[in-house]
Amino acid sequence: MAFKYDIEREIAPLAAERTSDGFLLELNLVSFNERRAKYDIRQWDSTHEQMRKGVSLSKEEALALRDALNKEFANE
């Protein structure tokens, strides 16, 4: 079975610059193997043909991460 992915929405770059080999850390909404799309944080090349290991979060997990980060940085 071939690995499939579809970037349904490019949300935001999470790094100011690409790495020396051309990868950029991004937040995207991605469907892997035709499953429901998840919020995905990983490095991609400029054409989105190659990716590195990352983490995919359901909407509920992404909201929990948002809340944790808001709490962590509340005093800054």
C-alpha positions in Angstrom: 0.0 0.0 0.0 1.4 3.4 -1.0 1.6 6.2 1.6 -0.7 9.1 0.7 -1.1 12.5 2.1 -3.0 15.6 1.2 -2.2 19.1 2.7 -5.8 20.4 2.9 -4.7 23.8 4.3 -1.4 25.5 4.9 -1.8 27.3 8.2 1.5 28.9 9.2 5.3 28.5 9.1 6.7 28.0 12.6 10.3 28.9 11.8 11.7 32.1 10.4 14.0 30.4 8.0 14.5 27.1 6.2 17.2 24.7 7.5 20.5 24.5 5.6 19.0 21.6 3.5 15.8 23.4 2.6 13.2 22.2 5.2 10.8 24.5 7.0 8.8 23.7 10.2 5.1 24.2 9.4 1.7 23.9 10.9 -0.7 22.4 8.3 -4.0 20.6 8.2 -3.1 17.2 6.6 -4.9 14.0 5.7 -2.8 10.9 5.8 -3.9 7.8 3.9 -7.3 9.3 3.1 -8.2 9.6 6.8 -9.7 12.7 8.6 -7.3 15.6 8.4 -5.4 16.5 11.5 -3.3 19.5 12.6 0.2 18.5 11.7 3.6 20.0 12.9 6.6 18.9 10.8 9.4 20.0 8.5 8.6 20.1 4.8 10.7 20.8 1.8 9.7 23.8 -0.4 7.6 21.7 -2.8 5.9 19.6 0.0 7.1 16.4 -1.6 9.5 15.4 1.2 8.7 15.6 4.9 10.4 14.8 8.2 9.0 13.2 11.3 6.4 15.2 13.0 3.3 15.1 15.2 -0.3 15.1 14.2 -3.1 16.3 16.5 -6.8 15.9 16.5 -8.8 19.1 17.0 -9.3 18.3 20.7 -5.5 17.7 21.1 -4.7 20.9 19.3 -7.0 22.8 21.6 -5.4 21.2 24.6 -2.0 22.2 23.3 -3.2 25.8 22.7 -4.5 26.0 26.3 -1.3 24.6 27.7 0.8 27.1 25.7 -1.5 30.0 26.7 -1.0 29.0 30.4 2.8 28.6 29.9 3.2 32.0 28.4 0.5 33.9 30.3 3.0 36.1 32.1 5.1 37.1 29.1 
